[in-house]
Amino acid sequence: MTIGEQDVRHVARLAELHVDEADLPKLATQFADIVAFVAQLTEVEVGDDPAPLGGPPRAPLRADVVVHFPLAHPPSALGQGFTDGFFTVPRRGGDAE
């Protein structure tokens, strides 16, 4: 697998990182080295029935369900002013009405 500057730009954008154009060739080389190193793991002999290295052979999955937990105190109890679902604060200074 070849990794180019466009791939580095894509990863940087996904990670919301700024990367200087001058750094792209060096980063592309480093990414390619990492991928090549990880690819070497496929060459490790594990036999026909590899035993897990600690832990269960397969982790159980939980159901992907959104559960809403009730708050200990309603939002209206957390602030002095609460109107129509919003916290309200008094005006300060020279704000015009």
C-alpha distance (Angstrom), angle and dihedral (degrees) to the residues before:
residue distance angle dihedral
M1 . . .
T2 3.76 . .
I3 3.76 121.2 .
G4 3.75 118.5 -157.1
E5 3.76 138.4 -177.2
Q6 3.81 91.1 -89.9
D7 3.82 89.2 59.6
V8 3.81 90.4 50.9
R9 3.82 90.4 50.7
H10 3.81 89.8 49.9
V11 3.81 93.9 50.3
A12 3.81 91.3 45.5
R13 3.80 90.6 51.5
L14 3.82 91.4 49.6
A15 3.80 90.5 49.1
E16 3.82 90.2 44.9
L17 3.81 90.9 -123.6
H18 3.78 127.6 146.0
V19 3.79 112.3 -130.3
D20 3.79 121.8 -174.6
E21 3.79 115.2 -126.8
A22 3.81 89.4 -123.7
D23 3.83 90.5 60.4
L24 3.82 95.8 52.4
P25 3.85 98.2 88.0
K26 3.81 92.8 49.3
L27 3.82 92.7 46.7
A28 3.82 91.6 47.3
T29 3.81 89.5 53.8
Q30 3.80 92.1 47.8
F31 3.82 92.1 48.6
A32 3.81 90.3 49.5
D33 3.82 90.4 50.7
I34 3.81 90.8 51.5
V35 3.81 92.6 49.2
A36 3.81 90.9 47.9
F37 3.80 90.7 50.9
V38 3.80 92.6 50.6
A39 3.82 89.9 47.0
Q40 3.81 88.0 61.3
L41 3.81 88.5 68.1
T42 3.81 89.5 74.1
E43 3.82 87.9 66.3
V44 3.82 93.8 60.7
E45 3.81 112.6 109.9
V46 3.80 111.0 -124.8
G47 3.81 101.4 165.1
D48 3.79 127.8 -132.0
D49 3.79 97.3 -61.8
P50 3.79 110.9 30.0
A51 3.79 113.1 -162.2
P52 3.79 116.4 -136.2
L53 3.77 116.4 -105.2
G54 3.79 96.1 -121.6
G55 3.74 127.0 -45.2
P56 3.78 128.7 54.5
P57 3.80 119.5 -40.0
R58 3.78 88.8 -117.7
A59 3.78 128.5 15.9
P60 3.80 114.6 -128.7
L61 3.77 115.3 -115.2
R62 3.75 122.8 -133.9
A63 3.76 123.8 -138.5
D64 3.79 112.7 -91.0
V65 3.79 96.9 -126.4
V66 3.79 128.8 145.6
V67 3.79 110.2 -128.3
H68 3.79 121.1 -171.2
F69 3.78 114.5 -147.0
P70 3.80 118.1 -155.5
L71 3.78 116.7 -116.1
A72 3.80 118.5 -112.3
H73 3.83 88.7 -130.5
P74 3.79 127.6 19.5
P75 3.84 116.0 -111.6
S76 3.79 89.8 -112.1
A77 3.82 88.6 65.1
L78 3.81 92.9 54.5
G79 3.79 99.4 65.7
Q80 3.79 140.0 33.8
G81 3.78 95.5 -117.1
F82 3.78 125.4 36.7
T83 3.81 120.9 163.8
D84 3.82 129.2 168.8
G85 3.81 92.0 -14.4
F86 3.82 95.3 -49.0
F87 3.78 132.9 103.2
T88 3.79 110.9 -119.1
V89 3.79 127.4 -154.7
P90 3.81 130.4 -170.1
R91 3.79 118.1 -100.6
R92 3.78 115.6 -104.8
G93 3.78 133.0 -161.2
G94 3.77 125.2 -9.3
D95 3.79 99.3 -19.4
A96 3.79 110.4 146.4
E97 3.76 118.7 -125.5
